Amino acid sequence: MRSPQFQLGASGNAGPNVLLTDTNRWPAAARMAIALSKAGCNISALCPTPGHPLLKTRAVQQAFPYSGLRPLDSLVDAIEAASPQIIIPCDDRGVQHLHELHARACQPEASGTTLAILIERSLGRPESYPIVSNRYELLKIASEEGLQVPETKLVNTVDDLKYWQERRTFPVVLKADGTSAVEV
């Protein structure tokens, strides 16, 4: 794979073209856009409009509307218009959309080699996608690698939850795969 060629963006930066995707309206994506812009990146964003915090910053040079009804189509449109060297999803749903788009691009009848390469450059090898999308497995691997993670238990049934509650004191946090939260 060749190194990406960087183009001079509207801000005058000679850095990489970055597409941020955010399916929520949290301010973390705007903070990331500002930081990446300060680091020399040219920022485009796919987000719900109007009123998204990304649209309130001068760091974003191009904005594209996110469609909750046709998310992959809106993502493809933004990728084609922005020509990013990397895509950074700012939430779990955005990661899932990129996983789905990668799978679609890799189907035999698809001609999505360039798109698949871009997504792999952004998210890593597709073999990792099932792990990244599974909180329990991801935290288990992180723990095995020596990272500090909260005590974690896989809960599949109400009985699992009752068993966990009997042996732990509150507070506890329940998180489902594909959901996210941000501290503001």
C-alpha positions in Angstrom: 0.0 0.0 0.0 1.3 3.4 -0.9 1.6 6.2 1.6 -1.3 8.6 1.3 -0.6 11.8 -0.6 -1.6 14.9 1.5 -3.3 17.8 -0.2 -3.2 21.4 0.9 -6.6 21.9 2.5 -8.7 25.1 2.7 -7.1 26.0 6.0 -3.7 26.0 4.4 -2.6 22.8 6.2 -0.4 20.4 4.3 -1.4 17.6 6.6 -3.7 14.6 6.1 -7.4 14.9 5.2 -9.3 13.5 8.1 -13.0 12.6 8.1 -14.6 12.6 11.6 -17.9 10.8 11.9 -20.3 11.4 14.8 -23.8 10.0 15.0 -24.5 11.8 18.3 -24.4 15.4 19.3 -21.7 15.3 22.0 -18.9 17.9 22.2 -16.1 15.4 22.2 -16.0 15.3 18.4 -15.6 19.0 18.2 -12.7 18.9 20.7 -11.1 16.2 18.6 -11.6 18.3 15.4 -9.9 21.3 17.1 -7.0 19.3 18.3 -6.4 17.6 15.0 -6.7 20.9 13.1 -4.0 22.4 15.5 -1.9 19.4 14.7 -2.1 20.3 11.0 -4.9 18.1 9.7 -7.6 19.2 7.3 -10.9 18.3 8.9 -14.2 17.2 7.3 -17.1 15.9 9.4 -20.1 13.7 9.0 -22.7 14.5 11.7 -26.3 15.2 12.4 -27.3 18.6 11.3 -28.3 21.3 12.3 -26.8 22.2 15.6 -24.0 19.7 16.0 -21.0 21.0 18.0 -18.7 20.2 15.1 -20.5 22.8 13.1 -19.8 25.5 15.7 -16.0 25.2 15.3 -13.7 26.7 12.6 -11.6 23.6 12.6 -14.1 21.8 10.3 -13.7 22.8 6.7 -16.4 20.6 5.2 -19.5 19.2 6.9 -21.8 16.5 5.6 -25.2 15.5 6.9 -25.5 12.2 8.7 -28.7 10.3 7.9 -30.0 8.0 10.5 -32.3 6.4 7.9 -29.5 5.9 5.4 -26.3 5.9 7.4 -24.1 4.0 5.0 -25.2 6.1 2.1 -24.5 9.3 3.9 -21.1 7.9 5.0 -20.2 6.9 1.4 -21.2 10.4 0.1 -19.0 12.1 2.7 -16.0 9.8 1.9 -16.4 10.5 -1.8 -16.6 14.3 -1.3 -13.9 14.6 1.4 -11.3 12.2 0.0 -9.9 11.5 3.4 -6.7 9.7 4.1 -8.1 8.5 7.4 -11.6 8.2 8.9 -12.0 8.6 12.7 -15.4 7.5 14.1 -16.3 9.4 17.3 -18.8 6.9 18.6 -19.6 3.2 18.6 -22.3 3.5 16.0 -19.8 5.2 13.7 -17.4 2.3 14.2 -20.3 -0.2 13.4 -21.2 1.8 10.2 -17.5 1.5 9.0 -17.5 -2.2 9.8 -20.7 -2.7 7.7 -19.3 -0.6 4.9 -16.1 -2.6 4.9 -18.1 -5.8 4.6 -20.1 -4.4 1.8 -17.0 -3.2 0.0 -15.4 -6.6 0.2 -18.3 -8.5 -1.3 -17.3 -10.3 -4.6 -19.7 -8.2 -6.7 -18.5 -4.9 -5.2 -15.7 -2.8 -6.5 -14.7 -1.4 -3.1 -11.0 -2.2 -2.9 -10.0 1.4 -2.4 -12.8 1.9 0.2 -11.8 -1.3 2.1 -8.2 -0.2 2.2 -9.2 3.2 3.6 -11.3 1.6 6.3 -8.6 -0.8 7.2 -6.1 2.1 7.4 -8.5 3.8 9.7 -9.6 0.9 11.9 -7.1 -1.9 11.5 -7.5 -5.4 10.1 -11.0 -6.7 9.7 -10.2 -9.7 11.8 -10.2 -7.4 14.8 -13.7 -6.0 14.1 -15.7 -8.6 16.1 -13.4 -8.1 19.2 -13.7 -4.3 19.0 -17.5 -4.6 18.8 -17.7 -6.8 21.9 -17.1 -4.9 25.1 -16.5 -8.0 27.2 -13.9 -9.5 24.9 -12.1 -6.2 24.4 -11.9 -5.5 28.1 -10.7 -9.1 28.7 -7.9 -8.7 26.2 -7.0 -5.3 27.6 -6.8 -6.9 31.1 -4.6 -9.7 29.8 -2.3 -7.1 28.3 -1.9 -5.5 31.7 -4.1 -2.5 31.2 -6.2 -1.5 34.2 -9.9 -2.2 33.5 -12.8 -2.4 35.9 -13.9 -5.8 37.1 -16.0 -7.1 34.3 -18.6 -9.8 34.0 -20.5 -11.0 31.0 -24.2 -10.7 31.6 -26.5 -12.6 29.3 -29.5 -13.3 31.5 -31.3 -11.9 34.5 -29.9 -14.8 36.5 -26.4 -13.7 35.5 -27.2 -10.2 36.8 -28.6 -11.4 40.1 -25.5 -13.6 40.6 -23.3 -10.6 39.9 -25.3 -8.4 42.3 -25.1 -10.9 45.1 -21.3 -10.8 45.0 -20.7 -7.1 44.4 -21.5 -3.9 46.0 -22.9 -0.9 44.2 -22.1 1.1 42.2 -22.0 -1.0 39.1 -22.2 0.0 35.5 -24.1 -2.0 32.8 -23.0 -1.4 29.2 -24.4 -3.1 26.2 -22.4 -3.6 23.0 -23.0 -0.9 20.5 -23.8 1.8 23.1 -21.7 4.6 24.3 -21.5 7.5 26.7 -19.2 10.4 27.1 -18.3 12.4 30.1 -18.8 16.1 29.6 
